[in-house]
Amino acid sequence: MKFKLLLLTVFIVFSSCKNESTSKIKVETQTKSTFKYAKGFNVSYFDNYKILEIKNPWPKADKIYKYALVEKSALATITFNKDEFDGIITIPIEKIVVTSTTHIPALELLNVETSLVGFPERDYISSEKTRLRIDNGFIRELGKNEGINTEVLLDLNPDVVIGYGIDGNNKTFETIKKSNIPVIYNGDWVETSALAKAEWIKFFGVLYNKEKQADSIFNTIEKNYNEAKQLALKTTHRPTILVGAMHKDIWYLPNGTSPEAQFLKDANINYLWSETTGSGSLSLNFETVFTKALHADIWLSPSYYTSLEALEKASEHYTKFDAFQNKNIYTFSTTTGETGGVLYYELGTARPDLVLKDIIKICHPELLENYKPYFFKPLK
């Protein structure tokens, strides 16, 4: 009898401890996102929320920015330690402010452009769809990116501001954050390949609960890019290419490991500085460029110059290049929106497949007979 009583006591104590332990442990399901090219952000998925981490918003950033993204229906049931996060954001986003034209295409591709309520320096926006919303008064002017009109922004009261910067010293963003409006730094521009930059559409997919749509859109862009790359390999002719122009007696060109040079490699053309490496642009004097590129077949992206006359007026030295004399110079600077914004700066990051096709059409026109370049036009 005593033995049975002892067993019963042990069982009760054990059961009591087990139940108490179970009641204190909350089991959560967690999965992590994986991206094929982009390295600047991570997403972890839990039962009722997501954790977004921005790892490299600018070169040599020494902090990982962390945001809790919580469904509106679950907001009252979850408690976070605010000190652990740089922002707690209700999703899906209903009102957003972005600060770079490169953010506009992602909103439009995901069909959430109606959530955009403010933008600094709206004249830089080229998209006809978004310009129409500006004309109809749906998108407020916020001044300059370095000095956003915080009074207007606070009146708009967006769910989030998507910012960018070369470092973390933007005082305007700090003011916005102190007003309890989260600021997320978008680091797409820091990525080291064109497809990695384009994959940041998935960043916006996370904010709007449109991950599947973002995946599908990116997969199509990637497929188009790789098909164009394979098409370029069918030719053995590789024209020589000069890029850029002088600024204050220094000629700036992309180094051979840059995303810009990767376009030229994937287009199967001979970029004259393809063997160079490093971060940032090459800075060369005129004589060095002239000696190497005098007989280059094609000249791409001659800085901001929009005509042969403008190039000649800037420097008679430009007229000595074969590409100038043969009128084989192509620029994206003349393809603009109605208020002067350059379309390439807005859409080129999101659609590298179009950029690559443009370059292939210029350098290997026989491979894309019916294709009309989207960004690049001959310098007139």
C-alpha positions in Angstrom: 0.0 0.0 0.0 2.8 2.4 0.9 4.6 1.5 -2.3 1.4 2.2 -4.4 1.0 5.5 -2.5 4.6 6.4 -3.2 4.2 5.7 -6.9 1.0 7.8 -7.0 2.8 10.7 -5.3 5.7 10.5 -7.7 3.3 10.4 -10.6 1.4 13.4 -9.4 4.6 15.4 -8.8 6.0 14.4 -12.2 2.7 15.3 -13.9 2.6 18.6 -12.1 6.1 19.5 -13.2 5.5 18.4 -16.7 2.3 20.5 -17.0 4.0 23.5 -15.5 6.9 23.2 -17.9 4.6 22.8 -20.9 2.6 25.9 -19.9 5.7 28.0 -19.8 7.2 27.0 -23.2 5.8 28.6 -26.3 6.8 26.5 -29.3 7.2 28.6 -32.4 7.8 27.6 -36.0 10.7 29.5 -37.6 11.9 29.3 -41.2 14.5 31.5 -42.9 14.4 32.9 -46.4 17.1 32.1 -48.9 18.0 34.3 -51.8 19.9 33.3 -54.9 21.9 36.5 -55.4 21.1 39.2 -52.9 23.2 39.3 -49.7 22.0 42.5 -48.1 18.9 41.3 -46.3 17.4 38.2 -44.5 13.9 37.3 -43.5 12.9 34.9 -40.7 9.3 33.7 -40.6 7.5 32.9 -37.3 3.9 31.9 -36.6 2.5 35.4 -36.4 5.3 37.7 -37.5 8.5 38.1 -39.5 12.0 39.4 -38.7 13.6 41.5 -41.4 17.4 42.1 -41.1 19.2 44.6 -43.3 22.9 43.6 -43.2 24.7 46.0 -45.5 22.7 49.2 -46.2 26.0 51.0 -47.2 29.6 50.0 -47.7 31.4 48.9 -44.5 28.2 49.2 -42.4 29.0 47.9 -38.9 25.5 47.2 -37.8 22.7 44.8 -38.7 19.3 46.6 -38.7 16.5 44.5 -37.3 12.7 45.0 -37.8 9.7 43.1 -36.6 7.0 42.8 -39.2 3.6 42.0 -37.5 0.3 41.2 -39.0 -2.3 43.7 -38.0 -4.6 41.0 -36.6 -1.8 39.6 -34.4 -0.4 43.0 -33.1 -2.4 42.9 -29.8 -1.3 39.3 -29.0 2.5 39.7 -29.3 4.8 41.6 -27.0 8.3 42.6 -28.3 11.3 44.1 -26.5 11.5 47.3 -28.5 15.2 47.6 -27.6 15.9 44.6 -29.8 14.5 46.2 -32.9 15.0 49.3 -35.1 11.3 49.3 -35.8 8.1 47.4 -35.3 6.0 47.6 -38.4 2.4 46.5 -39.1 2.0 44.6 -42.4 0.8 44.5 -45.0 1.9 48.1 -45.6 -0.9 50.5 -46.4 1.0 53.8 -46.7 4.6 54.1 -47.7 7.2 56.7 -48.4 10.2 55.8 -50.6 13.2 58.0 -51.3 14.9 56.6 -54.4 13.4 56.2 -57.9 14.8 52.7 -57.9 12.1 51.8 -55.4 9.3 52.8 -57.7 9.4 49.8 -60.2 9.1 47.3 -57.4 5.9 48.9 -56.1 4.5 49.0 -59.6 5.5 45.4 -60.5 3.8 44.2 -57.3 0.7 46.3 -58.0 1.0 48.2 -54.7 1.9 51.7 -56.2 -1.3 53.2 -54.7 0.3 52.8 -51.3 2.9 55.4 -52.2 2.0 58.7 -50.5 5.1 60.8 -50.6 8.5 61.2 -52.4 11.4 63.7 -52.2 12.0 65.5 -55.5 9.1 64.0 -57.5 10.4 65.4 -60.8 13.0 62.6 -60.9 10.2 60.0 -61.3 9.8 58.9 -64.9 7.1 56.2 -64.7 3.9 57.3 -66.5 1.7 55.4 -64.0 3.2 57.0 -61.0 3.4 60.5 -62.6 -0.3 60.3 -63.2 -0.8 59.7 -59.4 1.4 62.7 -58.7 -0.6 64.8 -61.1 -3.8 63.7 -59.4 -2.4 64.8 -56.0 -2.0 61.3 -54.4 1.8 61.7 -53.9 3.1 64.6 -51.8 6.3 66.4 -52.5 8.8 65.9 -49.6 11.6 68.2 -50.6 15.2 66.8 -50.9 16.3 63.4 -49.7 19.0 65.0 -47.5 16.5 67.3 -45.9 13.0 65.7 -46.1 10.1 68.0 -45.1 9.3 66.3 -41.9 6.2 68.4 -41.3 4.6 67.1 -44.4 5.8 63.5 -43.8 4.4 63.5 -40.3 1.1 64.7 -41.6 1.1 61.8 -44.1 1.9 59.4 -41.2 3.2 56.5 -43.4 3.6 53.0 -42.0 7.3 53.1 -43.0 9.9 55.2 -44.8 12.3 53.4 -47.1 15.5 55.3 -47.1 19.0 54.9 -48.4 22.3 56.5 -47.6 26.1 56.4 -48.0 26.4 56.1 -44.3 24.2 56.2 -41.2 24.5 60.0 -40.6 21.2 61.2 -42.1 19.8 63.5 -39.4 16.4 63.7 -41.1 15.9 60.0 -40.8 16.8 60.1 -37.1 14.1 62.8 -36.6 11.6 60.6 -38.4 12.4 57.6 -36.3 12.0 59.7 -33.1 8.5 60.5 -34.3 7.7 56.7 -34.2 7.7 56.3 -37.9 10.1 53.4 -38.8 12.8 53.9 -41.4 14.2 50.9 -43.2 17.5 51.4 -45.2 17.3 49.8 -48.6 20.8 48.5 -49.6 20.1 47.3 -53.2 22.7 49.6 -54.6 25.5 48.0 -52.5 25.0 44.5 -54.1 27.7 43.4 -56.4 25.7 42.0 -59.4 22.8 43.2 -61.5 20.6 40.2 -60.6 21.4 40.6 -56.9 20.1 44.2 -57.1 17.0 43.1 -59.0 16.3 40.4 -56.4 15.5 43.2 -53.9 11.9 43.2 -55.3 11.6 40.4 -52.7 12.3 42.9 -50.0 9.2 44.8 -51.0 7.3 41.5 -51.3 8.0 40.8 -47.6 6.5 44.2 -46.6 3.3 43.6 -48.5 2.9 39.9 -47.9 3.5 39.3 -51.6 6.4 37.0 -51.4 5.0 34.6 -54.1 4.4 37.4 -56.5 7.8 38.8 -56.0 9.4 35.4 -56.5 7.5 34.9 -59.7 8.4 38.4 -61.1 12.1 37.9 -60.2 12.2 34.4 -61.7 10.9 35.8 -65.0 13.5 38.6 -65.0 16.3 36.1 -64.2 15.1 33.8 -67.0 15.0 36.6 -69.5 18.5 37.8 -68.5 20.1 34.3 -68.7 18.4 33.6 -72.1 19.8 36.9 -73.4 23.2 36.0 -72.0 23.2 32.6 -73.8 22.1 34.3 -77.0 25.1 36.6 -76.9 27.4 33.6 -76.8 26.3 32.6 -80.3 28.4 35.2 -81.9 32.2 35.2 -82.2 32.4 38.9 -83.1 33.3 40.9 -79.9 33.5 44.6 -80.6 35.7 46.7 -78.4 34.0 49.0 -75.9 34.8 52.4 -74.3 32.6 53.6 -71.4 32.2 56.9 -69.6 33.7 60.3 -70.0 35.8 62.9 -68.2 34.8 65.0 -65.2 37.2 67.7 -64.2 40.0 66.1 -66.3 39.4 62.6 -64.8 37.9 59.8 -66.9 35.7 57.6 -64.8 35.1 54.0 -66.0 33.6 50.9 -64.3 36.2 48.4 -63.0 36.2 45.0 -64.5 34.4 43.3 -61.5 31.6 45.9 -61.2 28.0 45.1 -62.1 28.3 47.5 -65.0 31.2 45.6 -66.4 29.3 42.3 -65.8 26.7 43.5 -68.3 29.4 44.0 -70.9 30.8 40.5 -70.2 27.4 38.9 -70.4 26.8 40.7 -73.7 29.9 39.0 -75.0 31.8 42.1 -75.9 35.4 43.3 -75.3 35.4 45.9 -72.6 38.9 47.3 -72.7 39.3 47.4 -68.9 37.7 44.1 -68.2 40.9 42.8 -66.5 40.8 45.4 -63.7 39.5 44.7 -60.2 38.4 46.5 -57.1 35.6 48.5 -55.7 34.4 51.8 -57.1 35.2 53.3 -60.5 38.5 53.6 -62.3 39.9 57.1 -62.3 42.2 57.6 -65.3 43.7 60.6 -67.1 42.8 61.3 -70.7 46.0 60.2 -72.2 45.7 56.7 -70.7 42.2 56.3 -72.0 43.0 57.8 -75.4 45.9 55.4 -75.9 43.9 52.3 -75.2 40.5 53.3 -76.6 41.3 55.4 -79.7 40.0 52.7 -82.0 37.2 51.3 -79.8 34.3 50.2 -82.0 31.5 51.5 -79.7 31.3 54.1 -76.9 28.7 53.6 -74.3 27.3 55.9 -71.6 29.4 59.1 -72.2 28.4 60.5 -68.8 25.5 63.0 -68.9 26.2 64.3 -72.5 23.2 64.0 -74.7 24.6 65.0 -78.1 27.7 64.8 -80.2 27.8 68.6 -80.2 27.7 68.7 -76.4 30.7 66.2 -76.3 32.7 68.3 -78.8 31.9 71.5 -76.9 33.1 69.9 -73.7 36.4 68.8 -75.2 37.7 68.6 -78.8 39.7 65.6 -77.7 36.5 63.5 -77.7 36.2 64.0 -81.5 39.4 62.1 -82.1 38.0 58.7 -81.1 36.9 56.4 -83.9 33.6 55.9 -82.1 32.9 59.6 -82.3 33.8 59.9 -85.9 31.7 56.9 -86.8 28.8 58.1 -84.6 28.9 54.9 -82.7 28.1 56.5 -79.3 25.0 55.4 -77.3 23.5 56.9 -74.2 20.6 56.3 -71.8 20.6 60.0 -70.7 18.1 61.0 -73.5 15.4 58.5 -72.4 13.5 60.5 -69.8 10.2 61.0 -68.2 8.0 64.1 -68.9 9.7 66.1 -66.1 13.3 65.1 -67.1 13.9 62.0 -64.8 16.3 59.5 -66.5 14.4 56.2 -66.9 17.6 54.1 -66.6 18.2 55.4 -63.1 14.7 54.4 -62.1 14.0 51.1 -63.9 17.5 49.8 -64.8 18.1 48.3 -61.4 14.8 46.4 -61.4 15.1 45.2 -65.0 18.7 44.1 -65.8 17.2 41.9 -68.5 16.2 45.0 -70.5 19.6 46.6 -69.9 21.4 43.5 -71.2 19.2 43.2 -74.3 19.8 46.9 -75.1 23.6 46.3 -75.1 23.3 43.1 -77.1 21.1 44.9 -79.7 23.8 47.7 -80.0 26.8 45.4 -80.2 25.2 42.3 -81.9 22.1 43.7 -83.8 21.7 40.5 -85.8 20.9 38.5 -82.7 17.9 40.6 -81.7 16.5 41.8 -85.1 13.0 42.8 -83.8 14.1 44.2 -80.5 13.9 48.0 -79.8 16.3 49.3 -77.2 14.5 50.4 -74.0 17.1 52.7 -72.5 20.0 53.3 -74.8 19.7 55.5 -77.9 22.4 56.8 -80.4 23.9 60.1 -79.5 22.7 62.6 -82.2 
